Amino acid sequence: MSWGTELWDQFDNLEKHTQWGIDILEKYIKFVKERTEIELSYAKQLRNLSKKYQPKKNSKEEEEYRYTACKAFLSTLHEMNDYAGQHEVISENMTSQITVELARYVQELKQERKSHFHEGRKAQQHIETCWKQLESSKRRFERDCKEADRAQQYFEKMDADINVTKADVEKARQQAQIRHQMAEDSKADYSSILQKFNHEQREYYYSHIPTIFQKIQEMEERRIVRMGESMKTYAEVDRQVVPIIGKCLDGIVKAAESIDQKNDSQLVIEAYKSGFEPPGDIEFEDYTQPMKRTISENSLSNSREGKAELKFGGKSKGKLWPFIKKNKSPKQQKEPLSHRFNEFMTSKPKIHCFRSLKRGLSLKLGAAPEDFSNLPPEQRRKKLQQKVDELNKDIQKEMDQRDAITKMKDVYLKNPQMGDPASLDHKLTEVSQNIEKLRLEAQKFEAWLAEVEGRLPARSEQARRQSGMYDGQTAPPVSNCAQDRESPDGSYTEEQSQESEVKVLATDFDDEFDDEEPLPAIGTCKALYTFDGQNEGTISVVEGETLYVIEEDKGDGWTRIRRSEDEEGYVPTSYVEVYLDKNAKGAKTYI
């Protein structure tokens, strides 16, 4: 089967067919190119979708991804991002292996096709030229034959006429001979051209055209094979990424299987557990006994002390605040503000908790306390632990910076031409001061953390319940001052709002408390380090010095000490070793 023998006379149709083949190939290239654009667009949309649902840094969403279901969703987003990457690989491979290669091949194919058909047209023109020569020689031979025949007839006519002279007859005979010779020459020329043409025609139809058409046939078959190979490549490009896409899908399935509902439930407990005990039973209050009250301070004090005993001896009605609002009965009448203020002023033990009272007032005004005391115990512990971790990271960062500066200073000392070592002293001092400040801050929060972790679990059930009780008409004792100021949700009961009025007025009388008699010593302490107390309210100590403790650390990292009657102040708790006298009045361990 050869186009040269079977289609020897279909030159124009073959030209159209080969052009159609190139058009088909270009159409396929366009198809693959559009497929690559779709893959890129799809990958871009998948990446944007994955990015859209990624948790934002330093936001509440990032905290939600502690749960296994959210982690599985995050893993799904990552797998989808990798899935999108595989579609980008498909697009890149199709572009490089199909689109680019076929585009180059089409250009080569067009050049080859142009060359073959140019050669065919050249052969056509040559055979047409030979045919024209043959026709010309044939017409000349025919004309010469006719001229020779007429000259012969004219000679015979002249020779038969007796009236014609001999000279005329001879001339006619010579003319007939000339024409006859011309006819013979034309015959010979025609015969020669005819033979040549027949040879060229055989060469054209049996040699030139079959060769050209065979080349065109091979060219067309190569185009078809190349198109088929491209289609195989098209499928292989997809097949190559199928295992990776399968791994992405397997990753999504694995992430889904890693969801642990029990673990998520435990995380919910850790996130919202308050650490408080549920409220106890409400005791029956007998209203049949007449409540006799007087306006005097003694009766007011006695009645309040009685209520204090009732509070710690049983369950208070204020214990309902974790779930419901307090019920305002007609019996719970507010006492006059003057009585509350008089009792506050005459109750000296409450002076030790005055900072806690002011802190409670600041909470009312909307400022969050530094020790997170407005939070439930469990949530407070988590916040304090988080703060300690942050401070430790900052300390480590500053220490790394100090080490780097120290190394640079050593380099400057060994190579003075590189820099002045003294220029780094200021920076080194500044970094050291920052480290010291951060350490003090970390020690302060560690003390609060130790208070939460060490104190709350050690309390009995009754003490834990008392820590959450409120009584609007009873001032809390010293030992529970810092514990009874908050509810599990960090808010205050309505009765405390009455006390806030006393606190606001009490802040105007700070100077009067300073004039009270000196606080008794509750123990001694030994200075572990030298402390230069430059700020107001602090006192300087020397390492190894022994002093008296008059007020222990309330959780803010400072201990109040006394050297003499006229010299007292605060020092960092971490700078001293405290020895408390357990029999001393008002002695209580906060750490």
Secondary structure in CASP SS format (residue, H / E / C, confidence):
PFRMAT SS
TARGET T0000
AUTHOR 0000-0000-0000
METHOD secondary structure of the structure
MODEL  1
M C 1.00
S C 1.00
W H 1.00
G H 1.00
T H 1.00
E H 1.00
L C 1.00
W C 1.00
D C 1.00
Q C 1.00
F H 1.00
D H 1.00
N H 1.00
L H 1.00
E H 1.00
K H 1.00
H H 1.00
T H 1.00
Q H 1.00
W H 1.00
G H 1.00
I H 1.00
D H 1.00
I H 1.00
L H 1.00
E H 1.00
K H 1.00
Y H 1.00
I H 1.00
K H 1.00
F H 1.00
V H 1.00
K H 1.00
E H 1.00
R H 1.00
T H 1.00
E H 1.00
I H 1.00
E H 1.00
L H 1.00
S H 1.00
Y H 1.00
A H 1.00
K H 1.00
Q H 1.00
L H 1.00
R H 1.00
N H 1.00
L H 1.00
S H 1.00
K H 1.00
K H 1.00
Y C 1.00
Q C 1.00
P C 1.00
K C 1.00
K C 1.00
N C 1.00
S C 1.00
K H 1.00
E H 1.00
E H 1.00
E H 1.00
E H 1.00
Y C 1.00
R C 1.00
Y C 1.00
T H 1.00
A H 1.00
C H 1.00
K H 1.00
A H 1.00
F H 1.00
L H 1.00
S H 1.00
T H 1.00
L H 1.00
H H 1.00
E H 1.00
M H 1.00
N H 1.00
D H 1.00
Y H 1.00
A H 1.00
G H 1.00
Q H 1.00
H H 1.00
E H 1.00
V H 1.00
I H 1.00
S H 1.00
E H 1.00
N H 1.00
M H 1.00
T H 1.00
S H 1.00
Q H 1.00
I H 1.00
T H 1.00
V H 1.00
E H 1.00
L H 1.00
A H 1.00
R H 1.00
Y H 1.00
V H 1.00
Q H 1.00
E H 1.00
L H 1.00
K H 1.00
Q H 1.00
E H 1.00
R H 1.00
K H 1.00
S H 1.00
H H 1.00
F H 1.00
H H 1.00
E H 1.00
G H 1.00
R H 1.00
K H 1.00
A H 1.00
Q H 1.00
Q H 1.00
H H 1.00
I H 1.00
E H 1.00
T H 1.00
C H 1.00
W H 1.00
K H 1.00
Q H 1.00
L H 1.00
E H 1.00
S H 1.00
S H 1.00
K H 1.00
R H 1.00
R H 1.00
F H 1.00
E H 1.00
R H 1.00
D H 1.00
C H 1.00
K H 1.00
E H 1.00
A H 1.00
D H 1.00
R H 1.00
A H 1.00
Q H 1.00
Q H 1.00
Y H 1.00
F H 1.00
E H 1.00
K H 1.00
M H 1.00
D H 1.00
A H 1.00
D C 1.00
I C 1.00
N C 1.00
V C 1.00
T C 1.00
K H 1.00
A H 1.00
D H 1.00
V H 1.00
E H 1.00
K H 1.00
A H 1.00
R H 1.00
Q H 1.00
Q H 1.00
A H 1.00
Q H 1.00
I H 1.00
R H 1.00
H H 1.00
Q H 1.00
M H 1.00
A H 1.00
E H 1.00
D H 1.00
S H 1.00
K H 1.00
A H 1.00
D H 1.00
Y H 1.00
S H 1.00
S H 1.00
I H 1.00
L H 1.00
Q H 1.00
K H 1.00
F H 1.00
N H 1.00
H H 1.00
E H 1.00
Q H 1.00
R H 1.00
E H 1.00
Y H 1.00
Y H 1.00
Y H 1.00
S H 1.00
H H 1.00
I H 1.00
P H 1.00
T H 1.00
I H 1.00
F H 1.00
Q H 1.00
K H 1.00
I H 1.00
Q H 1.00
E H 1.00
M H 1.00
E H 1.00
E H 1.00
R H 1.00
R H 1.00
I H 1.00
V H 1.00
R H 1.00
M H 1.00
G H 1.00
E H 1.00
S H 1.00
M H 1.00
K H 1.00
T H 1.00
Y H 1.00
A H 1.00
E H 1.00
V H 1.00
D H 1.00
R H 1.00
Q H 1.00
V H 1.00
V H 1.00
P H 1.00
I H 1.00
I H 1.00
G H 1.00
K H 1.00
C H 1.00
L H 1.00
D H 1.00
G H 1.00
I H 1.00
V H 1.00
K H 1.00
A H 1.00
A H 1.00
E H 1.00
S C 1.00
I C 1.00
D C 1.00
Q H 1.00
K H 1.00
N H 1.00
D H 1.00
S H 1.00
Q H 1.00
L H 1.00
V H 1.00
I H 1.00
E H 1.00
A H 1.00
Y H 1.00
K C 1.00
S C 1.00
G C 1.00
F C 1.00
E C 1.00
P C 1.00
P C 1.00
G C 1.00
D C 1.00
I C 1.00
E C 1.00
F C 1.00
E C 1.00
D C 1.00
Y C 1.00
T C 1.00
Q C 1.00
P C 1.00
M C 1.00
K C 1.00
R C 1.00
T C 1.00
I C 1.00
S C 1.00
E H 1.00
N H 1.00
S H 1.00
L H 1.00
S H 1.00
N H 1.00
S H 1.00
R H 1.00
E H 1.00
G H 1.00
K H 1.00
A H 1.00
E H 1.00
L H 1.00
K H 1.00
F H 1.00
G H 1.00
G C 1.00
K C 1.00
S C 1.00
K H 1.00
G H 1.00
K H 1.00
L H 1.00
W C 1.00
P C 1.00
F C 1.00
I C 1.00
K C 1.00
K C 1.00
N C 1.00
K C 1.00
S C 1.00
P C 1.00
K C 1.00
Q C 1.00
Q C 1.00
K C 1.00
E C 1.00
P C 1.00
L H 1.00
S H 1.00
H H 1.00
R H 1.00
F H 1.00
N H 1.00
E H 1.00
F H 1.00
M H 1.00
T H 1.00
S C 1.00
K H 1.00
P H 1.00
K H 1.00
I H 1.00
H H 1.00
C H 1.00
F H 1.00
R H 1.00
S H 1.00
L H 1.00
K H 1.00
R H 1.00
G H 1.00
L H 1.00
S H 1.00
L H 1.00
K H 1.00
L C 1.00
G C 1.00
A C 1.00
A C 1.00
P C 1.00
E C 1.00
D C 1.00
F C 1.00
S C 1.00
N C 1.00
L C 1.00
P C 1.00
P H 1.00
E H 1.00
Q H 1.00
R H 1.00
R H 1.00
K H 1.00
K H 1.00
L H 1.00
Q H 1.00
Q H 1.00
K H 1.00
V H 1.00
D H 1.00
E H 1.00
L H 1.00
N H 1.00
K H 1.00
D H 1.00
I H 1.00
Q H 1.00
K H 1.00
E H 1.00
M H 1.00
D H 1.00
Q H 1.00
R H 1.00
D H 1.00
A H 1.00
I H 1.00
T H 1.00
K H 1.00
M H 1.00
K H 1.00
D H 1.00
V H 1.00
Y H 1.00
L H 1.00
K H 1.00
N C 1.00
P H 1.00
Q H 1.00
M H 1.00
G C 1.00
D C 1.00
P H 1.00
A H 1.00
S H 1.00
L H 1.00
D H 1.00
H H 1.00
K H 1.00
L H 1.00
T H 1.00
E H 1.00
V H 1.00
S H 1.00
Q H 1.00
N H 1.00
I H 1.00
E H 1.00
K H 1.00
L H 1.00
R H 1.00
L H 1.00
E H 1.00
A H 1.00
Q H 1.00
K H 1.00
F H 1.00
E H 1.00
A H 1.00
W H 1.00
L H 1.00
A H 1.00
E H 1.00
V H 1.00
E H 1.00
G H 1.00
R H 1.00
L C 1.00
P C 1.00
A C 1.00
R C 1.00
S C 1.00
E H 1.00
Q H 1.00
A H 1.00
R H 1.00
R H 1.00
Q H 1.00
S H 1.00
G C 1.00
M C 1.00
Y C 1.00
D C 1.00
G C 1.00
Q C 1.00
T C 1.00
A C 1.00
P C 1.00
P C 1.00
V H 1.00
S H 1.00
N H 1.00
C C 1.00
A C 1.00
Q C 1.00
D C 1.00
R C 1.00
E C 1.00
S C 1.00
P C 1.00
D C 1.00
G C 1.00
S C 1.00
Y C 1.00
T C 1.00
E H 1.00
E H 1.00
Q H 1.00
S H 1.00
Q H 1.00
E H 1.00
S H 1.00
E H 1.00
V H 1.00
K H 1.00
V H 1.00
L H 1.00
A H 1.00
T H 1.00
D H 1.00
F H 1.00
D H 1.00
D H 1.00
E H 1.00
F H 1.00
D H 1.00
D C 1.00
E C 1.00
E C 1.00
P C 1.00
L C 1.00
P C 1.00
A C 1.00
I C 1.00
G E 1.00
T E 1.00
C E 1.00
K E 1.00
A E 1.00
L C 1.00
Y C 1.00
T C 1.00
F E 1.00
D C 1.00
G C 1.00
Q C 1.00
N C 1.00
E C 1.00
G C 1.00
T E 1.00
I C 1.00
S C 1.00
V E 1.00
V C 1.00
E C 1.00
G C 1.00
E C 1.00
T E 1.00
L E 1.00
Y E 1.00
V E 1.00
I E 1.00
E E 1.00
E C 1.00
D C 1.00
K C 1.00
G C 1.00
D C 1.00
G C 1.00
W E 1.00
T E 1.00
R E 1.00
I E 1.00
R E 1.00
R E 1.00
S E 1.00
E C 1.00
D C 1.00
E E 1.00
E E 1.00
G E 1.00
Y E 1.00
V E 1.00
P E 1.00
T H 1.00
S H 1.00
Y H 1.00
V E 1.00
E E 1.00
V E 1.00
Y E 1.00
L E 1.00
D C 1.00
K C 1.00
N C 1.00
A C 1.00
K C 1.00
G C 1.00
A C 1.00
K C 1.00
T C 1.00
Y C 1.00
I C 1.00
END
